[in-house]
Amino acid sequence: MKAKKITAAEFRKMVAVSSERLNKNADFINSLNVFPVPDGDTGTNMSLSFASGAKYVAESTADDVGSLAATLAKGLLMGARGNSGVILSQIFRGFYKSTEKKAELTPADLAAALSSGVESAYKAVMKPTEGTILTVARQAAKAANQTSNQTDVSTVMSAAYEAAKDALAHTPEQLPVLKEVGVVDSGGQGLTFVYEGFAAVLAGKAVVEPAAKHQPNMVEMDEMVNAAHHQSVQSQLNTEDIRYGYCTEIMLRLGAGRLVDQKFDYDAFRQHLSEIGDSLLVVADDQVVKVHVHTEHPGQVLSYGQHFGSLIKVKVDNMRLQHETILEHDRQADTESSAPTKPAISETVNGYGIIAIASGVGLGKLFKSLGATLILNGGQTMNPSTEDIVEAIKQTQAKKVLILPNNKNIFLAANQAAKVADVDVAVVPSKTVAQGMTSLLSFDSQASLKDNQERMTAELDSVVSGQITTAVRDTAIDGQNIKKGDFMAIVDGKIVLTNAVRKTAAISMLKRMLSADSEIVTIIYGADGNQEEAQEIAAAAQHLDSDLEIEVHFGGQPVYPYLISVE
């Protein structure tokens, strides 16, 4: 039955269903990332951001829509991750502003709230770009207003959803890079899923699923796997003690495939896999099963899965080899400093706290050595939320705080945190680790917060930042024909070349980065790089210019085996 008005009960359902929609489709949204790098995390960011808002709503005892909308906006703001998550939070901040003190929403109220959300989101973005989530939100609100004279809210929301889908389909026509790659805007897709959930509830076609025994979702499972693989206890193990040597992950599309001959039963499926390995995680819905298991026989996992569906994703890692690499990194870190481990939070200097956002124990040490007060773990694939940054600000116990995001996808969350913090906060818009480190060199503890922000920002363009990573799909972008598995060289955000050999890609990139004025080259190798290869890259750089000063450091960062900067 179509809803005439939005009551508090209906609004709760709308939020819960849309949160579920985002959660189930996070991987799909991630796949729309324009750059074919393993950090396409728009879906993850939007899903976790909205889940935070949904949690706030679920815990609220309010019985009017206005209060619940305010609660949703608060939860979204504090849980916002990445630019997409922050923009989503601003859409619902405007929604809440329009619905304040309203017990229920009429069709006209709903249309006005969607329009208010658009206004708030556009104001939050310094340079709004069409062909993005903003366009989708605007076209949806326009359609809602055109139907606001209807007698039921279901018609208004359905019109908004249909307009969102249409606007999303046309985003490649507005952003050339989307057309070049052949995808729609990922943020716009995420918002469309939210509006789809709203429309389904108001049309009486969706209900909140009854509580069931919790199984970790795809995002939670990935986080659990990442955490398990990066615990420092690895250094306490001997490689030969690893019983099951292959970390095996598969994703199955149930019921599809020539070899399917069994009906999927979760308990029986999980029990069988538990007998051939350990560290088992199994996540399933009606269509897809995702498996993580440590085993000595990865082929058995693959062949067993094919009894139930087609393999749509396979990943096998040799953990014994990985463990040797971890030990190498730990030994390197130990040789860099034999002094006791520094506290997580350094003392403030003249009332200043400096927060650097980075991922990797080595990067943390480098930032600390340059004067950072606190290292907030984050970066590609794991953008910290607004709440995470606010909490970090509190932990510094400083009166003045500078934030180095070191990633453009963290800018908006950092700026939101600065606005809600109880102390004076300034954001230095560093897009890369190299920019963040360079900016720290110009910090003056005697200068004002504004002066430090300006002088540190002025230093950002004095360094050229290069990154090496792996292409996760075939595509064509920035004039490059890219093949899945190739190594991509990215200089200041632009893919400049690809190569099947990682070291060759790094050296070729370095050639492009050097100029007659270059003096210093810094090579930081990550979790997937190694010191020996880094030294070979350094030797090649020295051969190109014997006057260069070259430094090699262990960063431990994920996603990017090598970060290279030239000053």
C-alpha positions in Angstrom: 0.0 0.0 0.0 1.4 3.4 -1.0 2.2 5.8 1.9 0.3 9.0 2.0 2.7 10.6 4.5 6.0 9.7 6.0 5.6 8.9 9.7 8.4 8.2 12.1 7.9 4.5 11.6 8.1 4.8 7.8 11.2 6.9 8.1 12.9 4.3 10.3 12.1 1.7 7.6 13.4 4.0 4.8 16.7 4.4 6.6 17.2 0.8 7.5 16.3 -0.5 4.0 18.6 2.0 2.2 21.4 1.2 4.5 21.0 -2.5 3.6 20.9 -1.5 -0.1 24.2 0.3 0.1 25.8 -2.4 2.1 24.8 -5.2 -0.4 26.0 -3.1 -3.3 29.2 -1.6 -1.9 31.4 -3.8 -4.0 29.5 -2.9 -7.2 29.8 0.8 -6.5 33.5 0.3 -5.8 33.9 -1.3 -9.2 32.8 2.0 -10.8 35.9 3.8 -9.6 37.4 5.6 -12.6 41.0 4.8 -11.9 41.6 1.0 -12.2 43.5 1.0 -8.9 42.8 -1.3 -5.9 41.5 1.7 -3.8 38.1 2.2 -5.4 36.3 2.7 -2.1 33.3 5.0 -2.9 30.9 2.2 -2.1 32.6 1.2 1.1 32.7 4.9 2.2 29.1 5.5 1.4 27.9 2.2 3.0 29.8 2.8 6.2 28.8 6.4 6.4 25.1 5.6 6.0 25.4 2.7 8.4 26.6 5.1 11.0 23.5 7.3 10.4 21.2 4.2 10.5 22.7 3.1 13.8 22.0 6.5 15.3 18.4 6.3 14.1 17.9 2.8 15.4 19.1 3.9 18.8 16.9 7.0 18.9 13.6 7.0 20.9 12.2 9.9 19.0 8.7 9.6 17.5 8.7 12.4 15.0 10.3 12.6 11.6 12.1 15.9 12.2 14.0 14.5 15.2 14.8 11.3 13.4 16.1 13.2 10.4 18.3 15.3 12.7 19.6 12.1 14.3 20.3 10.6 10.8 22.2 13.7 9.8 24.3 13.6 13.0 25.1 10.0 12.6 26.0 10.5 8.9 28.2 13.5 9.8 30.2 11.7 12.5 30.5 8.5 10.4 31.3 10.2 7.1 34.2 8.7 5.3 35.7 10.0 2.1 34.4 12.8 0.0 31.4 10.7 -1.1 30.4 10.0 2.5 30.7 13.7 3.5 28.6 14.8 0.5 26.0 12.2 1.4 26.0 13.6 5.0 25.4 17.1 3.7 22.5 16.0 1.5 20.8 14.7 4.7 21.9 17.7 6.7 19.9 19.8 4.3 17.0 17.3 4.5 17.0 17.6 8.3 17.1 21.4 8.2 13.9 21.4 6.1 12.1 18.9 8.3 12.9 20.3 11.7 9.9 20.1 14.1 7.8 18.2 11.7 6.0 15.2 13.1 5.2 13.8 9.6 6.1 14.7 6.1 3.6 15.5 3.4 4.4 15.2 -0.4 5.3 18.9 -0.4 7.5 18.5 2.7 9.4 15.6 1.1 10.0 17.5 -2.1 11.2 20.5 -0.1 13.5 18.4 2.0 15.2 16.8 -1.0 15.7 20.2 -2.5 17.2 21.5 0.8 19.6 18.6 0.7 20.8 19.6 -2.7 21.4 23.2 -1.6 23.4 22.0 1.4 25.5 19.6 -0.6 26.4 22.2 -3.3 27.5 24.6 -0.6 29.8 22.0 1.0 31.8 21.5 -2.2 34.2 24.3 -3.2 34.0 23.6 -6.9 30.9 21.6 -7.7 31.2 19.3 -10.7 28.4 18.2 -12.9 28.1 14.5 -13.8 28.5 13.5 -10.1 26.4 12.7 -7.1 25.4 16.4 -7.0 23.8 16.2 -10.4 21.9 13.1 -9.5 20.6 14.7 -6.2 19.6 17.9 -8.1 17.7 16.1 -10.8 15.9 13.9 -8.3 14.9 16.9 -6.2 13.6 18.6 -9.4 11.4 15.7 -10.2 10.1 15.5 -6.6 9.1 19.2 -6.8 7.3 18.6 -10.1 5.1 16.0 -8.4 4.8 17.6 -5.0 1.1 18.4 -5.6 0.3 14.6 -5.5 -1.7 13.1 -2.7 0.9 10.6 -1.5 4.6 10.7 -0.7 5.2 7.4 -2.6 4.5 9.1 -6.0 7.0 11.9 -5.1 9.7 9.6 -4.0 9.2 7.3 -7.0 9.6 10.2 -9.3 12.8 11.3 -7.5 14.2 7.8 -7.8 13.4 7.5 -11.5 14.9 10.9 -12.1 18.0 9.8 -10.2 18.4 6.7 -12.3 18.0 8.8 -15.5 20.5 11.4 -14.3 23.0 8.7 -13.3 22.8 7.2 -16.8 23.7 10.6 -18.3 26.7 11.3 -16.1 29.2 10.0 -18.7 27.9 12.7 -21.1 28.8 15.4 -18.5 32.2 14.0 -17.3 34.5 13.0 -20.2 36.5 10.7 -18.0 33.4 8.6 -17.2 32.7 8.3 -20.9 36.3 7.4 -21.6 36.3 4.6 -19.1 32.7 3.5 -19.7 31.2 3.8 -16.2 28.6 6.0 -14.5 29.5 8.1 -11.5 30.1 5.9 -8.4 28.8 8.5 -5.9 25.7 9.1 -8.0 25.1 5.3 -8.1 25.4 5.2 -4.3 22.8 7.9 -3.8 20.5 6.2 -6.4 20.6 3.0 -4.2 19.5 5.1 -1.2 16.6 6.7 -3.1 15.7 3.2 -4.4 15.3 2.0 -0.8 13.2 5.1 0.1 10.9 4.6 -2.8 10.5 0.9 -2.2 9.4 1.4 1.4 7.0 4.1 0.6 5.5 2.0 -2.2 5.0 -0.9 0.2 7.5 -3.1 -1.6 10.2 -3.4 1.0 10.3 -4.2 4.7 13.0 -4.4 7.2 14.3 -7.9 7.5 13.7 -9.6 10.9 16.7 -9.9 13.1 18.7 -13.0 12.5 22.0 -14.4 13.6 24.6 -12.0 12.4 27.0 -13.0 9.6 29.8 -10.5 8.8 29.0 -8.6 5.6 31.4 -8.2 2.7 32.9 -5.0 4.1 33.2 -6.3 7.6 34.8 -9.5 6.3 37.4 -7.6 4.3 38.2 -5.6 7.4 38.5 -8.7 9.5 40.8 -10.3 6.9 43.0 -7.2 6.6 43.3 -7.0 10.4 44.2 -10.6 10.7 46.9 -10.3 8.1 48.5 -7.2 9.6 48.8 -8.0 13.3 52.3 -7.5 14.7 52.3 -11.0 16.2 53.5 -12.2 12.8 57.0 -11.4 13.9 56.7 -13.8 16.8 56.1 -16.8 14.4 58.5 -18.9 12.5 57.6 -19.3 8.8 57.9 -23.1 9.0 55.2 -23.1 11.7 52.5 -21.9 9.3 50.2 -24.9 8.9 48.1 -23.7 6.1 50.2 -21.8 3.6 47.7 -20.3 1.2 45.2 -17.5 1.9 42.4 -18.3 -0.5 39.5 -16.0 -1.3 36.7 -16.8 -3.8 33.4 -15.2 -4.7 30.7 -17.4 -6.2 27.5 -16.5 -8.1 25.1 -19.1 -6.9 23.3 -21.3 -9.3 25.3 -20.2 -12.3 27.9 -22.2 -14.1 28.3 -25.5 -16.1 29.6 -27.5 -13.1 26.7 -26.7 -10.7 25.2 -29.9 -9.4 24.4 -29.1 -5.7 22.0 -26.8 -3.9 23.8 -24.3 -1.6 23.3 -25.0 2.1 25.3 -22.5 4.2 26.0 -24.8 7.2 27.1 -27.8 5.1 29.2 -25.5 2.9 30.9 -23.9 5.8 31.4 -27.3 7.6 33.2 -28.8 4.5 35.6 -25.9 4.2 36.4 -25.9 7.9 37.7 -29.4 7.4 40.4 -28.4 4.8 41.6 -25.2 6.4 41.3 -22.6 9.2 40.7 -18.8 9.6 37.4 -19.5 7.8 34.9 -16.7 7.0 31.9 -17.3 4.8 29.4 -14.6 3.8 26.3 -15.4 1.7 23.1 -13.9 0.4 20.6 -15.3 -2.1 22.9 -14.6 -5.0 26.5 -14.4 -3.9 28.9 -16.3 -1.6 32.2 -14.9 -0.5 34.8 -17.1 1.2 38.1 -16.6 3.0 40.1 -19.6 4.2 43.6 -20.5 4.9 44.4 -23.9 3.4 47.1 -26.1 2.0 45.0 -27.0 -1.0 43.5 -23.9 -2.7 42.5 -25.9 -5.7 40.1 -27.9 -3.6 38.4 -24.7 -2.4 37.9 -23.6 -6.0 36.6 -26.9 -7.3 34.3 -27.4 -4.3 32.8 -23.9 -4.9 32.0 -24.7 -8.5 29.5 -27.3 -7.3 27.3 -24.4 -6.2 28.0 -21.6 -8.6 30.4 -19.8 -11.0 33.6 -18.3 -9.8 33.5 -14.5 -10.2 36.5 -13.7 -8.1 39.6 -15.7 -7.1 42.6 -14.6 -5.0 45.3 -16.9 -3.6 48.3 -15.6 -1.7 51.3 -17.6 -0.5 51.3 -16.7 3.2 54.8 -18.2 3.8 56.2 -15.8 1.3 54.2 -13.0 2.8 55.5 -13.9 6.2 59.1 -13.7 5.1 58.4 -10.2 3.8 56.8 -9.1 7.1 59.8 -10.4 9.0 62.1 -8.4 6.6 60.0 -5.3 7.2 60.2 -5.8 10.9 63.9 -6.2 10.8 64.2 -3.0 8.7 62.1 -1.1 11.2 64.2 -2.4 14.1 67.4 -1.2 12.4 66.0 2.3 11.8 65.7 2.9 15.5 66.9 0.9 18.5 65.3 3.4 20.9 62.2 2.5 22.8 58.9 2.9 20.9 57.6 6.5 21.0 54.2 7.0 22.6 51.3 7.2 20.1 50.8 10.8 21.0 53.8 13.2 21.2 53.8 16.3 23.4 52.4 19.4 22.0 54.8 22.2 21.0 53.8 25.7 22.0 50.2 24.5 22.2 50.3 22.9 18.7 49.1 19.4 17.7 49.8 18.1 14.3 47.8 15.1 13.0 49.1 13.2 10.0 46.8 10.7 8.3 48.8 7.7 6.9 48.8 4.0 6.8 51.9 1.9 7.5 54.2 1.7 10.5 57.1 3.1 8.6 55.2 6.1 7.4 54.1 6.8 10.9 57.7 6.9 12.1 58.7 9.2 9.3 55.9 11.6 10.1 56.8 11.5 13.8 60.4 12.2 13.0 59.3 15.3 11.1 57.2 16.7 14.0 53.8 15.1 13.7 52.0 14.8 17.1 49.6 12.0 16.3 49.4 9.5 13.4 45.8 8.7 12.5 45.7 5.4 10.6 44.1 5.8 7.2 44.6 6.6 3.6 43.6 4.6 0.5 41.0 2.0 1.1 40.4 3.1 4.6 39.4 6.8 4.8 38.9 7.8 8.5 35.5 9.2 9.3 34.7 12.7 10.6 34.3 11.2 14.1 37.7 9.5 13.8 39.3 12.8 13.1 37.4 14.6 15.8 38.6 12.0 18.3 42.2 12.4 17.1 41.9 16.1 17.6 40.8 15.5 21.2 43.6 13.1 21.8 46.3 15.6 21.0 45.0 17.8 23.9 46.3 20.7 22.0 44.8 24.2 21.7 45.7 24.6 18.0 45.7 21.6 15.6 46.9 21.2 12.1 45.6 18.3 10.0 47.5 16.7 7.1 45.0 14.5 5.2 47.6 13.3 2.6 44.8 12.2 0.4 42.3 14.3 -1.5 39.5 11.9 -0.6 39.9 12.8 3.1 39.7 16.6 2.6 35.9 17.0 3.2 35.9 14.8 6.3 38.9 16.7 7.7 37.2 20.0 7.0 34.0 18.8 8.7 36.0 17.7 11.7 37.6 21.1 11.9 34.2 22.8 12.0 32.8 20.7 14.9 36.0 20.5 17.0 36.1 22.4 20.3 39.6 23.9 19.5 41.0 25.9 16.6 41.8 23.5 13.7 43.3 24.2 10.3 43.6 21.7 7.4 46.6 21.7 5.1 45.3 20.2 1.9 48.1 17.7 1.2 47.0 15.2 -1.5 49.9 12.8 -1.0 52.3 11.5 1.7 55.1 13.4 0.0 53.3 16.7 0.1 52.5 16.1 3.8 56.1 15.5 4.7 57.3 18.4 2.7 54.8 20.8 4.3 56.0 19.8 7.8 59.4 21.1 7.1 58.0 24.7 7.0 56.1 24.4 10.3 56.9 27.1 12.8 55.8 26.6 16.4 56.0 30.3 17.1 53.7 31.3 14.2 49.9 31.6 14.3 47.7 28.8 13.1 46.6 30.7 10.0 50.2 31.6 9.1 51.3 28.0 9.5 48.4 26.8 7.3 49.3 29.3 4.6 53.1 28.6 4.6 52.7 24.8 4.8 50.1 24.9 2.0 52.5 27.0 -0.1 55.1 24.2 0.1 52.8 21.5 -1.4 53.6 22.3 -5.0 57.4 22.1 -4.4 57.3 18.3 -4.5 56.4 15.9 -7.3 54.6 12.8 -6.1 54.8 9.4 -7.8 53.0 6.2 -6.9 53.3 2.6 -8.3 50.3 0.4 -8.0 48.6 -2.5 -9.8 45.7 -2.2 -12.3 42.6 -4.1 -11.2 40.9 -4.1 -14.5 41.4 -3.5 -18.2 40.5 0.1 -19.2 41.7 3.1 -21.1 42.2 6.4 -19.3 44.6 9.4 -19.5 45.6 8.2 -22.9 46.8 4.9 -21.5 45.6 1.4 -22.6 45.8 -0.4 -19.3 45.7 -4.2 -18.8 44.6 -5.8 -15.6 47.7 -6.9 -13.5 50.0 -4.3 -15.1 51.9 -1.8 -12.9 50.7 1.8 -13.2 52.8 4.8 -12.6 50.8 7.8 -11.2 52.4 11.2 -11.0 50.5 13.9 -9.2 47.2 12.1 -9.7 47.7 11.3 -13.4 48.5 7.8 -14.9 51.6 8.4 -17.0 52.6 4.9 -18.0 52.1 1.2 -17.4 54.4 -1.8 -17.5 54.2 -5.5 -16.8 57.4 -5.2 -14.7 57.2 -3.3 -11.5 60.8 -2.1 -11.3 60.7 -0.9 -14.9 57.5 1.0 -14.3 59.1 2.7 -11.2 62.3 3.7 -13.0 60.4 4.9 -16.1 58.2 7.0 -13.9 61.2 8.5 -12.1 62.7 9.6 -15.4 59.6 11.6 -16.1 59.6 13.1 -12.6 63.2 14.4 -12.7 64.0 17.9 -14.0 67.2 20.0 -14.2 66.3 21.5 -10.8 65.8 18.2 -9.0 67.9 17.7 -5.9 66.3 15.1 -3.7 64.7 11.8 -4.4 62.9 9.8 -1.7 61.8 6.2 -2.2 59.4 4.7 0.3 58.6 1.0 -0.1 55.4 -0.5 1.1 54.0 -3.8 2.3 54.1 -5.2 -1.2 57.5 -3.7 -2.1 60.9 -4.7 -0.8 64.2 -3.1 0.2 66.3 -4.8 -2.4 64.2 -3.6 -5.3 64.0 -0.1 -3.8 67.8 0.1 -3.7 67.9 -1.0 -7.4 65.5 1.9 -8.2 67.7 4.2 -6.2 70.8 3.1 -8.1 69.0 3.7 -11.4 68.1 7.2 -10.2 71.7 7.9 -9.3 72.8 6.7 -12.7 70.4 9.2 -14.3 71.8 12.1 -12.2 74.9 11.5 -10.0 74.3 14.8 -8.1 70.9 13.6 -6.7 70.6 13.0 -3.0 68.6 9.8 -2.6 66.9 8.4 0.5 65.2 5.0 0.8 62.8 4.3 3.7 60.4 1.5 4.7 56.8 2.8 4.8 54.8 -0.3 5.1 51.9 1.3 3.2 49.3 -0.9 1.5 48.1 -0.6 -2.1 51.2 1.2 -3.3 54.5 -0.9 -3.3 56.4 2.3 -4.0 55.9 6.0 -3.2 58.5 8.2 -4.9 59.0 11.9 -4.5 61.2 14.4 -6.2 62.1 17.8 -4.8 
